[in-house]
Amino acid sequence: MENYLLYFSKKYNGNWDAIYNALKKYEKVDKVELQKIKNNINSLNPGYITILNDDYPKLFGTVPKPPFVIYYKGNIKLLSLVKKIHMTGNYENEYVGKYIETIKNLPDDCAIVNGDWKGIDKKIIEEAIRYNKKLIVIWPCGLGKNYSDIIQKAEFSDNILVLSEYPDDYHMSKRTLYERNRIISAISNSMIIVSSKDKKLYPIIDQFLNLGKEIFCFSPDAEDTQNENINLINNGAILITNLDKPINDNFLM
């Protein structure tokens, strides 16, 4: 049955609804293509885990439409870490750098989860790699895409894992960017917002809140009126100045 999941995942480029409908309707398969998958199943690169596999992360079962197949490069064992925090932001200012630098104090039993977007996300990833911290990256495209150089680093580091529910070199789109949010929120215990602007983080914030997970925000500079973290804090997000509270709170244990 795993062969069929791989077949439909590749045929429909990871589109959950299309895969579900194909399975529901007992859609016929191309026997030649299916045989190719069977022949190469033990040598696939990137690796994969299907929803039928005993190693499939139970965390994915907490979100709507858990992916039928997850493709990965790097250390898949990082998913078994208890402490995993999603750290992100989309507003750049000079003082924000000091919050990103707090990554160097992250304990060895905690991983940063990140979407590998431009700007703040890139800096978070660079800082994690600089201090040899554990890192789980979720891509909105296939791992065969030349999306960023983190994929090469993952092949040579036990501290990096790159995941995607999209096969091969499937391209990024608005849909895949949105769908990635549910994977990030499933994996992470909480969300840490370094800085924010223009409400662009609201969709993924909603994903975390729907799962009952905490939102932490670094405090904006007193004279900075553009960093919208203050609005999030006023609406219930927890103000922080370092990573101690998100890492040590009981809900992570």
N, C-alpha and C positions, 0 to 999 in steps of 0.2 A: 504493500500500500504506500510506503514511503516513496517508491519509484514514481507512483502516480502523482503524489504531491509535488515532487520535483518537476515532473513533466508539466503539470498545469501552472506551477509557479513560473517556469521559464516561458511557457506559451503565452501567459497573460501578464508577464512582467511584474509579478508580485501583487497584482490588483486583487485585493481580498474578495470583493464582491464577485468578480469574474471567476475566480477559483472556486468559491463557494457554489455558485450556480452550476459550474461544470461538474462538480462532485454530486450535487443534488440531482441533476438531470442524467447522471451516468453517461456523460458525454464520451463519445468514442475517442480513442487515442490513436495517434499515428504510430503504428507498431515499430516502424524503422527508428523513429526518434526515441521511442520508449526503450528500445533495445540499446541504443547508444548510451542512454542514461544508465542502464543496468551494467553495461560493460565498463563504464568509467566511474561508477559510483564510489569506488574506494580510493580514487585518485583525484577527486574534484578539488580544485583550488580556485576560490576560497573554500573552506570547509562549510558544512551546513548542519543544522539541526531541524528536524521536522516536529510538528506538534504531537506526533505519535511516538517520538523518541523518549526513553526514560530520562534522558539528560535535558529534556526541554525545560527551560526555566519556569517554575510555577508562578513567578511574578507576572508573566505575560497573561496569565489567566484572570488577572484583576482588572483588565481593561477590555472595552468592547472590541470585537474582532481581533482576537489574538492572532498573530501572524502564523500562517500555515508552515512557512519555512523561513528560517533565519540563516543568512549567510554571514560568515565571519572570517577575519584574519587576526592572528595574534593569540593571546592567552585566554581561552574561553573560560578557564577556571576563575577569572576575575568576577564573573557573574555570581559566584557563590559567596563572595564577601558580604558580610552583614551590613557594613557601613558603606553606603554609596550616596553621594550628594551631587545634585545637578547644580553646577555653577555657571552662570551666564550673565549677560548684560548687553546693552545696545547703545549706550551713551558714553562717549569718550571725553574725558577731561583729565588734566594732568594729575590731580590728586587721586583719581581712581586707581592709578598704578599701585599705590600703597596697599590697597585692598587685594589686588591680584597677588601681590608679594606674600600675603599671608599663607599662600599655598605651600610655601617652604616648611611651614609648621604642621602640615597635615601628617597624621600618624600613618604608619605602614599598613595598618589594617583597614584603611579607608580609601576608596577610589572616587575620583572625580568623573562625573558623567557629563558629556558635552556634545553639542550638535555640530561642532566644527564649522561655524559660520564665520563670516569676515569680522574684522574689528576686535571687540573684546574677547570673543570666543577663541580667536587665534592666539591672543596674548595669554589666555588661561592655559591653553594647550602647550604653548611654548614654555610657560613657567613650570607646568607639571613635568614636562620632559627635562627641563634644566635641573630640577631637583630630584629626578628619578622617582616621581610619584606615580601611583597607579592611575590609569586613565582608560575610561570606556567611552568610545566615540561612536555616535549613531549617524550614519550617512543617509541622505534623502535620495540616493541614487545607487546604482549597482557598484560593487567593489572593483569592477573592471574599469570604471571611469577614472580619468586622471583628475580627481576632485581635489586632492591635496596630498602632500608628501607624507602624511601620517601613515598611509597604507604601507609604504616601504619600511618605515620605522617599526611598524607592528610585527613585521616578519622577523625582526632581530631583537625583540625585547619581550621579556616575560611580564612587563608592567603595562603593556598596551593591548587593547582589544578594540577592533573596529567591527561594527555590526551593520547589517542592512537587511530589509525584507525584500529587496529588489535584486534580481539576478544580473550577472554579467556586466554589461556596460549601459544598462538602462539609465535614461537621462533623468535629471531633477525637474520637478514641476511644482506648481503651487499645491497640487494635491499631495504629492509625496512629502513636501515640507510640512504640511499640516498633519499628515498621518504619522510622521516621525515623532510628533509630540507625545503621542500615546505610548510609544516605546520608551521614550526618555522618562516619562512620569511613572511607568510601570517599574522600571529598573531602580529609580532613585528613591531614597527615603524622604528627601525634602528638596526644596529649591532655594538656592541662594542667589539673589540678584545683586550684582556688583553695582549696577547703575541702570537706569531705564529712561526711555523717552518715547513719546508718540504712541503709547499704548500698544506697541508692536509685540510686547511679550504677553499680552492679556490672554491670547488663545492657549498658550502652554500653562500659564498661571491657572486658568480654569480647569485644565486637565488635572493638575495637582490637587486643587481644591475639591474636585469631584471624587478624588480618591481619599480625601480626608488627610492630605499631607500638608505639612507646614510650609509657609513661605517666609524666608528670612531676607531682610534687606540691609545692606550696608548703609550707614548714615551719610546723607549728602553733606557737602561742605555748607556751612552756615550761609555763605553768600551766593551759593549756586541755586538759582531759581528755575533752572531748566531740568535738573535731575528729578524725575518724577517718582523716585523712591520714597520721597516724603509723603506723597499721596497714598502710596501703597501702605506705608506704615500707619498713616492716619485711618486707613480702612481695615486694619487688623494684622498686617504683616509684622513680624517680629524684628525690631531694630537690633543690629549687631555691629560690633567694631572689629571682631575677629571671628575665627571659625570654631571657637571653643564650644559655644552653646549648641550649634547644629550637630557637631560631632559627638558630644557627650550627653545629649538629651536622651531620656529613657526610651523614646519611641524608636531609636535606632538600635537598641540592644535586643 
